[in-house]
Amino acid sequence: MTPDIPPWSVPKGMKEPRALHFETLAVHAATAVDPQTGAVVPPIHLSTTFERAQDGSFPSGYAYTRNDNPNRRALENALAALEGGTEAVAFASGMAATQSVFQALAPGDHVVIPRDSYFGTAKLLQEQFVPWGLEVSIVDMRDLEALQAALRDTTKIVWAETPSNPTISITDLRVVASMAKAAGALLVCDNTWATPYLQRPFELGADVVMHSTTKYLSGHGDAMGGVVVVKEPGEFGATLRAIQGRGGAVPSPFDSWLALRGVRTLPWRMRGHCENAMRVASFLATQAGVERVHYPGLPDDLGHAVAKTQMAAFGGMLSLVVPGGRTGAFAFASRLRLFTRATSLGGPDSLIEHRASVEGEKTRAPEGLLRISVGLEHADDLIADLDQALRD
Ligand SMILES: Cc1ncc(COP(=O)(O)O)c(C=O)c1O
């Protein structure tokens, strides 16, 4: 399955005025031959400080790595270009990126987040930002009446995560964007699981996009990071930039370099993840030993119809529910040989995780649910492994 993605224009500020395809942009968005050495792959700039000119200015544009660094800037430029935004602000993790979005608000402001979302997002809000003064409503984003009822005069942000964690549910970004806009709120989309290759939140009405770059963007399970991309220049982006420089929760030059290296192969890796996930989900959906499969690529999945209108393909994440609750789930995961029992996602290795035990007491994940990050192994081998584990 090849995602059918139209070519889009290079955002303003880039040298090349012609429309480039995503694959080309991913390779060229922020890497240029090093003028000093001719190196084709960019060097890593570990220096924390940069020389001033005699008049006190910084001719290179860099002064101190907490505020700016060539590797971080290259990553930010690439991600702004790939999302079609105007500015990207990189952080040390996805959660540091999320945190910066809420730090940009003021006590008394209200935010709406989805019931099904990365559990760290709700935890951060409830345990850190509610005591600080933010007000939070948690709704099922697919229930548009519930969303409408939750919106207030003080709502500043509607947060969407689609596909979501852990039941891979789909939020209709076009509709939610228009509701947020009518309420005077920004729509922020956690686009981590879709990536800009599969889903273009700005074209669907979102104002801000957030990513854990730890996942598909870096793509190899070896770098932590996060980013917030804004669609339009303005106060919100300037506040994020100030939070980045003041607090310094920034990715190291090496992590920035690794993330940028990952970005260059993103579309090709995503094709593999999507193709494998579709095959694995289709196999699981026919198995008597599986109670339920959540994957928006399956025609009878609740999110399928909307996903088809807003995603180029259905992503690499799925979850399944096996009989026997927690014990059944643990036993099934233990029988697998190619799926590693580990958290996280978006790398070449297929990973399987029991979300209820990871999320703890407040989890909403069913006890029999296992989340799978489908990797880049051959789908036949993954299916054979699942098959033997189901039969055992
Ligand atoms: C959808 C989503 N958003 C945010 C995060 C947090 O990212 P990080 O672990 O890089 O802080 C994760 C992590 O799994 C995630 O899956």
The ligand as an ORCA input file, in Angstrom:
! r2SCAN-3c Opt
* xyz 0 1
  C       1.174     10.313     21.460
  C       2.293     10.628     22.398
  N       2.480     11.896     22.788
  C       3.478     12.237     23.635
  C       4.343     11.294     24.154
  C       5.439     11.703     25.098
  O       6.675     11.697     24.442
  P       8.100     11.513     25.156
  O       8.147     10.117     25.711
  O       9.087     11.791     24.073
  O       8.175     12.528     26.264
  C       4.178      9.955     23.771
  C       5.059      8.916     24.314
  O       4.812      7.733     24.173
  C       3.125      9.619     22.869
  O       2.924      8.345     22.472
*
